Amino acid sequence: MAISAESSSTPPTAQERVPDFFIIGHPKTGTTSLHRMLAAHPEIYMPDVKEPLFLASDARPRAGHEREPRELQYPQTLEDYLALFGEASPRQRVGEASTLYLWSRTAAGRIVELQPDARVIAILREPADFLRSLHMMFLRWSVETEPVLRTAIALETARREGRQIPHRSHRPQLLRYSEHVQYVEQLSRYREHLGPEQMLVLIYDDFRADNEATVRRVLRFLEVDDRAPVDVAKVNVTTRTVRSQRLKHLLNSIAKGQGPLARSTKATIKSLTTRKLRADAIRAIRRHAVTAPAPPPDEDFAIELRRRFAGEVVALSDYLGRDLVSLWGYEDLG
């Protein structure tokens, strides 16, 4: 079965497992912690690979910018994708977590094509806070190179037109920041295909406040034993950003042996050190030279963003039947 990620029309065989549920996003909302906690449940199987992204054809890297090493690349065929779930037992619910599925305009239809009974889990975060964390993540991924959030968002129109794209950005389509907080539109794409009983929308604030209660709610949604022990995992908060994109790229090149100088440097380092020492050294350099503590939020710009996305928060409150205007502090923005 050798079909590309552009199509999932060829049905899986009777022996192949397809996911029963999908954590569809957003990034920077605790999905890694949720993935880890669900994977520990005996009635749930989740592959070690998080973010396979197979069903979001519009989230693929642009040509020539696919990441190495090869073992970290995304599955390229349906056979590769389904192989991720091959070790699941017949009694387990099978799931995967790809946090760009909610942003994607193609993933909802492909998920339902593959699994009509799919259940999906989305986690939403206050827009201004979310975009700040997303921007820092893009800097670490080398999707973004502009270190100032205000400037990065101001470049959105140019980048939509294909201008001012960072040279090494492997997913420049993600740099249209406002598209990531079109929450009602994103949820509606799934609602077109799925019944309300197939969708669970969580709020990041609730998950951070009480991991265990949120996970048990997810377990009930997935119809597995919600009384099983929950290994509570801390929801990570972004605390560091990229100090130097040039040094980051140089370090990655040396680690991967890309280019004559990098290959020579890597060979010399390998001849003089152990694998553990090399890994420890790279981690130390990345932490102290490549990254730096995240700057404090630009409160004035955060207020501008809240004003810009206030209508989205009101619409989302109506859509979910929950007062997010008060929860997220949108009552009086001046």
Order of alpha helices (4+ residues) and beta strands (2+ residues): beta-alpha-beta-alpha-beta-alpha-beta-alpha-alpha-alpha-alpha-beta-alpha-alpha-beta-alpha-alpha-alpha-beta-alpha-alpha
